[in-house]
Amino acid sequence: MHTVVVLALDQVIPFDLSAPIDAFGWARLPDGRAAYRIRVCSASADEEVSAGPFTLRAPYGLEALAEADTIVLPGVADPTAPLPPGVAEALRAAAANGTRIASICVGAFVFAASGLLDGLRATTHWIAARDLAARYPAVTVDPNVLYVDNGQFLTSAGAAAGLDMCLHMIRKDHGSAVAAHAARMSVMPLEREGGQAQFIVHDLPPVPAGATMEPLLDWLEGNAGRDLTLEDIAARAGMSTRTLNRRFREQTGTTPLQWLHRARVRRAQYLLETTTYPVERIAAQAGFGSPTAFRERFKRVVGTSPHAYRRAFQGAEAEPTSPSPSPSPSPSPSPSPSPSSSLSGAAAAAS
């Protein structure tokens, strides 16, 4: 029987720990037998492990990793904490024997600390992706996907994305029928449309306080619904388009039109989350030239369609209403959390 070992390190995130136990535990072969043997281990057998509001004692130590066919690495509350002695070595030894290893959420930090992700593409919770990339530059971090499958090594984004990855592994091991049953028992779709990008708060590029572009940016955000050209923006700024592009990039790291597109997508996200306006009305209010252009730009930035985004954030009961003759301007989205949040805070939010 295929053995799955879940490694519970101190400060393990409870959801990350339980998700693979449940997902693999629901898997049944056509004759009704369990598809997986599941074990939980810690850095040493019977060690007390903190899991936020409770503690646990795993019956196995690191020796269980040597007997695993699949190892799952849940996230921990402080992903930057050093690995306990022997963990990295045990993971590398298991990998050398061909064991499949997968991480959930900020468990990617545990994975990366072993050196096994060097040179590979990986993902983690979007709020921690920048920190993972900075801490482990040899890893190519993709914050837009639900999971990454490199064959032997897999990584997933936060929370529910761990279930997506587990269902994916079950399907690879035993086929779609077994995976579909596990998905139904978990009350999860076997595949979700879109990726992690739909959950990312797309912040506008920061501008230093007192920057000369600040008044122009305020004007741009307030007029994002208008059909603005680069020439219109340059005229407002009182400079040539060439000078505008140069100064804008110096102060924001992007171009005026790219900044405007991002502001329009943010407005569209807010309207999709909070109203039942049809897509055509949202496209017009957000400043896109046509519903087609809106759908294409939204899919490119967010990773899913406007309809799927609304369904994810409002539910299937959100039905578009007929547009009124004169739509009122939409309110600006409320400020997003600061991207400088600590990794421990990100781990707590992910749980």
Secondary structure in CASP SS format (residue, H / E / C, confidence):
PFRMAT SS
TARGET T0000
AUTHOR 0000-0000-0000
METHOD secondary structure of the structure
MODEL  1
M C 1.00
H E 1.00
T E 1.00
V E 1.00
V E 1.00
V E 1.00
L E 1.00
A C 1.00
L C 1.00
D C 1.00
Q C 1.00
V E 1.00
I C 1.00
P H 1.00
F H 1.00
D H 1.00
L H 1.00
S H 1.00
A H 1.00
P H 1.00
I H 1.00
D H 1.00
A H 1.00
F H 1.00
G H 1.00
W H 1.00
A C 1.00
R E 1.00
L C 1.00
P C 1.00
D C 1.00
G C 1.00
R C 1.00
A E 1.00
A C 1.00
Y E 1.00
R E 1.00
I E 1.00
R E 1.00
V E 1.00
C E 1.00
S C 1.00
A C 1.00
S C 1.00
A C 1.00
D C 1.00
E C 1.00
E E 1.00
V E 1.00
S E 1.00
A C 1.00
G C 1.00
P C 1.00
F C 1.00
T E 1.00
L E 1.00
R E 1.00
A C 1.00
P C 1.00
Y E 1.00
G C 1.00
L H 1.00
E H 1.00
A H 1.00
L H 1.00
A H 1.00
E H 1.00
A C 1.00
D C 1.00
T E 1.00
I E 1.00
V E 1.00
L E 1.00
P C 1.00
G C 1.00
V E 1.00
A C 1.00
D C 1.00
P C 1.00
T C 1.00
A C 1.00
P C 1.00
L C 1.00
P C 1.00
P C 1.00
G C 1.00
V H 1.00
A H 1.00
E H 1.00
A H 1.00
L H 1.00
R H 1.00
A H 1.00
A H 1.00
A H 1.00
A H 1.00
N C 1.00
G C 1.00
T C 1.00
R E 1.00
I E 1.00
A E 1.00
S E 1.00
I C 1.00
C C 1.00
V C 1.00
G H 1.00
A H 1.00
F H 1.00
V H 1.00
F H 1.00
A H 1.00
A H 1.00
S C 1.00
G C 1.00
L C 1.00
L C 1.00
D C 1.00
G C 1.00
L C 1.00
R E 1.00
A E 1.00
T C 1.00
T C 1.00
H C 1.00
W H 1.00
I H 1.00
A H 1.00
A H 1.00
R H 1.00
D H 1.00
L H 1.00
A H 1.00
A H 1.00
R H 1.00
Y C 1.00
P C 1.00
A C 1.00
V C 1.00
T E 1.00
V E 1.00
D C 1.00
P C 1.00
N C 1.00
V C 1.00
L C 1.00
Y E 1.00
V E 1.00
D E 1.00
N C 1.00
G C 1.00
Q C 1.00
F E 1.00
L E 1.00
T E 1.00
S E 1.00
A C 1.00
G C 1.00
A C 1.00
A C 1.00
A H 1.00
G H 1.00
L H 1.00
D H 1.00
M H 1.00
C H 1.00
L H 1.00
H H 1.00
M H 1.00
I H 1.00
R H 1.00
K H 1.00
D H 1.00
H H 1.00
G C 1.00
S H 1.00
A H 1.00
V H 1.00
A H 1.00
A H 1.00
H H 1.00
A H 1.00
A H 1.00
R H 1.00
M H 1.00
S C 1.00
V C 1.00
M C 1.00
P C 1.00
L C 1.00
E C 1.00
R C 1.00
E C 1.00
G C 1.00
G C 1.00
Q H 1.00
A H 1.00
Q H 1.00
F H 1.00
I C 1.00
V C 1.00
H C 1.00
D C 1.00
L C 1.00
P C 1.00
P C 1.00
V C 1.00
P C 1.00
A C 1.00
G C 1.00
A C 1.00
T C 1.00
M C 1.00
E H 1.00
P H 1.00
L H 1.00
L H 1.00
D H 1.00
W H 1.00
L H 1.00
E H 1.00
G H 1.00
N C 1.00
A C 1.00
G C 1.00
R C 1.00
D C 1.00
L C 1.00
T C 1.00
L H 1.00
E H 1.00
D H 1.00
I H 1.00
A H 1.00
A H 1.00
R H 1.00
A H 1.00
G C 1.00
M C 1.00
S C 1.00
T H 1.00
R H 1.00
T H 1.00
L H 1.00
N H 1.00
R H 1.00
R H 1.00
F H 1.00
R H 1.00
E H 1.00
Q H 1.00
T H 1.00
G C 1.00
T C 1.00
T C 1.00
P H 1.00
L H 1.00
Q H 1.00
W H 1.00
L H 1.00
H H 1.00
R H 1.00
A H 1.00
R H 1.00
V H 1.00
R H 1.00
R H 1.00
A H 1.00
Q H 1.00
Y H 1.00
L H 1.00
L H 1.00
E H 1.00
T H 1.00
T C 1.00
T C 1.00
Y C 1.00
P C 1.00
V H 1.00
E H 1.00
R H 1.00
I H 1.00
A H 1.00
A H 1.00
Q H 1.00
A H 1.00
G C 1.00
F C 1.00
G C 1.00
S C 1.00
P H 1.00
T H 1.00
A H 1.00
F H 1.00
R H 1.00
E H 1.00
R H 1.00
F H 1.00
K H 1.00
R H 1.00
V H 1.00
V H 1.00
G C 1.00
T C 1.00
S C 1.00
P H 1.00
H H 1.00
A H 1.00
Y H 1.00
R H 1.00
R H 1.00
A H 1.00
F H 1.00
Q H 1.00
G C 1.00
A C 1.00
E C 1.00
A C 1.00
E C 1.00
P C 1.00
T C 1.00
S C 1.00
P C 1.00
S C 1.00
P C 1.00
S C 1.00
P C 1.00
S C 1.00
P C 1.00
S C 1.00
P C 1.00
S C 1.00
P C 1.00
S C 1.00
P C 1.00
S C 1.00
P C 1.00
S C 1.00
P C 1.00
S C 1.00
S C 1.00
S C 1.00
L H 1.00
S H 1.00
G H 1.00
A H 1.00
A H 1.00
A H 1.00
A H 1.00
A H 1.00
S C 1.00
END
